[in-house]
Amino acid sequence: MIVGNMDTLHVTGANAAYFPMLCVLQGAYQLYMPGTRLMVCDFGLTPGQARFLAAKNILLPKSDGLLLDRHVYYYKGSMYRYMEHMDFASMLWIDCDCLPVGPLDQELKTIVRQNHAGENHLVAAVDVNAATLGDFVRNHRDQVAPMTRLMTEHHLSLDLPYLSAGLFLLNNHAVLDQYARIMQDIPEHMLFDQNAFNVAVHSGNMALIELDRDVWNPSGALLEALTWEDPTAAIPVFYRDGKRVWNIHVSDGKEQQYVQLTKMDVAMPGGRFRGLLREPRREDMRRLIHELLVFYLLETGENARLLRESGVLE
């Protein structure tokens, strides 16, 4: 499928294990950005999951040039290989363990307009665990030796911001292509997809519009600092120190202190939808994730029918 003349292409990616989180993300899109299509790169979906997404006309299958049985980070960093046949002006990437909690597409357009961004810009947040490239390599040293070598090869300053690749907007096809090229040869190591992303965008001399990470990429301990304006409202709104939160990243470190994996089982017409969800330990956020999942699975009846016909349900 080729989408032509698209202003902003919204894209995520998932493998089989993350399919339930993908459904939560799609539910959030339906709630906060109705009518906005979120395309899905196949990072290792089951045949049934792929059939469901193809029936929804949102599947981006693996291209023939991608290697098989690689780490999911390899496929994420190769995202341009899934979409290079498509005609789009800019691309918004969002990890499938993110949770939009507002019309972030419109807010990002406003931010770009207010910053008078030109033809070569990137909108992204600094990572929550390291402010600069230097911070990142000093914190992890031997674990990120391939990243250190790439920085040297591309003459990147240690003072450049270390950007999160969980949510970003850019409008440069060449930088996306360079990102994919770097992923072909980079050895697997800690966050190698995000490291390659930083090398590609900083080497591309893009004008950076830096997002406030507290409201665009809160994760881990930052999840505890968010306040829910009115839990009874039909459309939930979160704040951090009086500022509107636009996206929540349901992610944590290895300790999983603030995020947990839980089994879920939803009864549906024709079977049961089972799998694992990545959830904040906060009860209100857990409830929201479950409500968004059920909303996506059952709200219209179409998704329930397609999941059954595609063989996803047990």
C-alpha positions in Angstrom: 0.0 0.0 0.0 1.3 3.5 -0.9 -0.1 6.5 0.8 0.3 9.6 -1.3 0.5 13.3 -0.4 0.5 12.8 3.3 1.3 15.7 5.6 2.4 13.8 8.7 2.8 10.0 8.7 2.2 8.5 12.2 4.1 5.2 12.7 4.8 2.7 15.5 6.1 -0.8 15.5 5.3 -4.0 17.4 6.2 -7.7 17.7 3.9 -10.5 18.8 4.5 -9.9 22.6 3.7 -6.2 22.3 0.5 -6.6 20.3 -1.7 -5.9 23.4 0.2 -2.7 24.1 -0.3 -1.8 20.4 -4.0 -2.2 20.9 -3.9 0.2 23.9 -2.0 2.7 21.8 -4.5 2.5 19.0 -7.3 3.0 21.5 -5.6 6.1 22.8 -5.4 7.4 19.2 -9.1 6.7 18.7 -9.9 8.6 21.9 -7.6 11.6 21.6 -7.0 11.8 17.8 -10.0 10.3 16.1 -9.5 9.9 12.4 -5.7 9.9 12.6 -4.3 6.7 11.2 -1.4 5.1 13.0 0.6 2.7 10.8 2.4 -0.3 12.3 5.7 -1.8 11.3 5.9 -5.5 11.6 8.7 -6.2 14.1 7.8 -9.9 14.4 4.0 -10.2 14.6 2.1 -13.5 14.4 0.4 -14.2 11.0 -2.9 -13.6 12.7 -1.9 -10.3 14.1 -0.5 -9.2 10.7 -3.7 -10.2 9.0 -5.7 -8.1 11.5 -3.6 -5.0 10.8 -3.6 -5.6 7.1 -7.4 -5.8 7.2 -7.4 -2.5 9.0 -5.1 -1.1 6.2 -2.5 -0.1 8.8 0.2 -2.8 8.4 3.7 -1.9 7.1 5.3 -5.4 6.4 8.9 -6.1 6.5 10.8 -5.2 3.4 12.8 -7.9 1.6 16.1 -6.1 2.5 15.7 -6.6 6.2 17.4 -9.5 8.0 15.3 -12.1 9.8 15.4 -13.0 13.5 17.1 -9.8 14.6 16.6 -7.9 17.9 13.5 -5.7 17.8 15.7 -2.6 18.1 17.2 -3.5 14.7 13.8 -3.3 13.1 12.9 -0.1 14.9 16.1 1.6 13.7 15.4 0.3 10.2 11.9 2.0 10.3 12.5 3.9 7.0 12.8 0.6 5.1 9.1 0.0 6.0 8.0 3.4 4.7 10.5 4.6 2.0 7.9 3.8 -0.7 5.5 6.2 0.8 5.0 9.9 0.1 5.0 12.0 3.3 6.2 15.4 4.3 7.1 14.5 7.9 7.0 11.4 10.1 5.9 11.1 13.7 7.3 8.0 15.4 5.8 6.8 18.7 6.9 3.6 20.6 4.0 1.2 21.1 4.5 1.3 24.9 3.7 5.0 24.8 0.3 6.4 25.9 -0.8 9.6 24.2 -3.0 11.6 26.7 -3.9 14.5 24.4 -4.1 15.5 20.8 -0.4 15.5 20.5 -0.4 15.8 16.7 -2.1 19.2 16.8 0.2 20.3 19.7 3.3 19.3 17.8 2.2 21.3 14.8 1.7 24.3 17.0 5.2 23.9 18.5 6.7 23.6 15.0 4.9 26.7 13.8 5.8 28.7 16.9 9.5 27.8 16.5 9.5 28.9 12.8 11.0 25.5 11.9 12.5 25.2 8.5 12.7 22.3 6.1 15.2 20.3 8.2 13.9 20.0 11.7 13.5 17.5 14.5 11.2 17.7 17.4 12.2 15.4 20.3 12.8 15.2 24.1 16.0 14.6 25.9 16.2 11.2 27.5 15.1 11.0 31.1 18.3 9.3 32.2 21.0 11.2 30.4 21.0 14.9 29.3 24.0 14.7 26.9 25.9 12.2 24.8 28.7 12.6 27.3 26.5 11.8 30.2 25.3 8.6 28.5 28.7 7.3 27.6 30.2 8.2 31.0 27.3 6.5 32.8 27.7 3.2 30.8 31.3 3.2 29.5 32.2 -0.3 28.2 28.5 -1.2 27.7 28.2 1.4 25.0 31.6 1.1 23.3 30.1 0.9 19.8 28.2 4.2 20.5 31.5 5.9 21.6 33.2 4.7 18.3 30.3 6.1 16.2 30.5 9.4 18.0 34.2 9.6 17.2 33.7 8.6 13.6 31.0 11.3 13.1 32.9 14.0 15.1 30.0 14.5 17.5 30.5 16.7 20.6 29.9 15.2 24.0 27.8 18.2 24.8 25.1 17.4 22.3 21.8 16.3 23.9 21.1 12.6 24.2 17.6 12.4 22.7 14.9 9.9 23.3 13.8 7.9 20.3 10.5 7.0 21.9 8.6 9.9 20.4 9.8 12.3 17.7 8.8 14.2 14.7 11.1 14.9 11.8 10.8 15.9 8.1 14.1 14.7 6.6 14.0 11.4 4.5 17.8 11.4 4.2 18.2 11.3 8.0 15.8 8.4 8.3 17.7 6.6 5.6 21.0 7.2 7.4 19.4 5.9 10.6 18.6 2.7 8.8 22.1 2.4 7.2 23.7 2.8 10.6 21.6 -0.1 11.9 22.9 -2.5 9.3 26.4 -2.6 10.9 26.0 -1.4 14.5 26.7 -4.2 17.0 24.0 -4.9 19.5 24.5 -3.1 22.8 22.6 -1.1 25.4 19.9 1.0 23.6 21.7 0.6 20.2 18.6 1.8 18.3 18.4 5.0 20.3 22.2 5.5 20.0 22.1 5.1 16.2 19.2 7.6 16.2 21.3 10.2 18.0 24.2 9.7 15.6 21.9 10.0 12.6 20.1 13.1 13.6 23.1 15.0 15.0 25.1 14.1 11.9 22.2 15.4 9.8 22.6 19.0 11.1 18.9 19.2 11.9 17.4 22.1 13.7 16.3 20.7 17.1 13.1 21.7 18.8 13.5 20.3 22.2 10.4 19.0 24.0 9.9 19.2 27.7 10.6 15.6 28.7 8.5 15.9 31.9 5.3 16.3 29.8 6.3 14.5 26.6 8.3 11.5 27.8 7.7 10.9 31.5 8.6 7.3 32.5 9.8 5.4 35.5 9.8 7.6 38.7 8.3 10.5 36.7 5.1 8.6 36.4 4.5 9.0 40.1 4.6 12.8 39.8 1.8 13.1 37.3 -1.6 14.3 38.5 -4.9 13.2 36.9 -7.1 16.3 36.6 -10.5 14.6 36.9 -10.6 10.7 36.9 -14.4 10.9 36.2 -14.0 12.8 33.0 -14.7 11.1 29.7 -11.3 12.1 28.3 -8.5 11.9 30.9 -6.1 14.8 31.2 -2.8 14.6 33.1 -0.6 17.4 34.5 2.9 17.8 35.8 3.5 20.9 38.0 0.6 22.6 36.3 1.8 21.8 32.7 -0.4 19.6 30.4 1.1 16.2 29.8 0.8 15.0 26.2 2.4 11.6 26.2 3.2 9.0 28.9 6.0 6.4 28.3 5.1 3.2 30.1 8.7 2.2 30.6 11.1 1.7 33.5 14.6 0.4 34.2 15.5 -3.2 34.9 14.2 -2.9 38.4 10.6 -2.5 37.2 9.9 -0.4 40.2 7.2 1.7 38.6 6.1 -0.5 35.7 5.1 -4.1 35.7 4.1 -6.9 33.3 0.6 -8.4 33.9 -1.4 -11.0 32.2 -4.7 -9.9 30.7 -7.7 -11.9 29.5 -10.6 -10.1 27.7 -13.8 -12.1 26.8 -14.9 -11.2 23.3 -17.5 -12.5 20.8 -15.9 -15.6 19.4 -13.1 -16.1 21.8 -10.7 -14.5 24.3 -8.0 -11.9 23.8 -5.0 -12.9 25.9 -1.5 -11.6 26.4 0.7 -9.4 28.5 0.4 -5.7 29.3 3.1 -3.3 30.4 1.4 -1.2 33.1 2.3 1.5 35.6 2.0 0.3 39.1 -0.3 3.3 39.7 -3.8 2.0 40.0 -5.4 4.9 38.1 -3.1 4.5 35.2 -3.6 0.8 35.1 -7.3 1.3 35.0 -6.9 3.8 32.1 -4.8 1.3 30.1 -7.4 -1.5 30.6 -10.2 0.9 29.6 -8.4 1.9 26.4 -7.7 -1.7 25.6 -11.4 -2.7 25.9 -12.4 0.5 24.1 -10.3 -0.5 21.1 -11.3 -4.2 21.1 -15.1 -3.7 21.6 -16.2 -0.2 20.9 -17.4 -0.6 17.3 -17.6 -4.3 16.9 -15.5 -4.2 13.7 -12.2 -4.9 15.6 -13.8 -7.8 17.5 -14.9 -9.3 14.2 -11.6 -8.8 12.4 -9.6 -10.2 15.4 -11.8 -13.3 15.3 -11.6 -13.7 11.5 -7.8 -13.1 11.6 -7.3 -15.9 14.1 -6.0 -13.7 16.9 -8.5 -14.7 19.5 -8.1 -17.9 21.5 
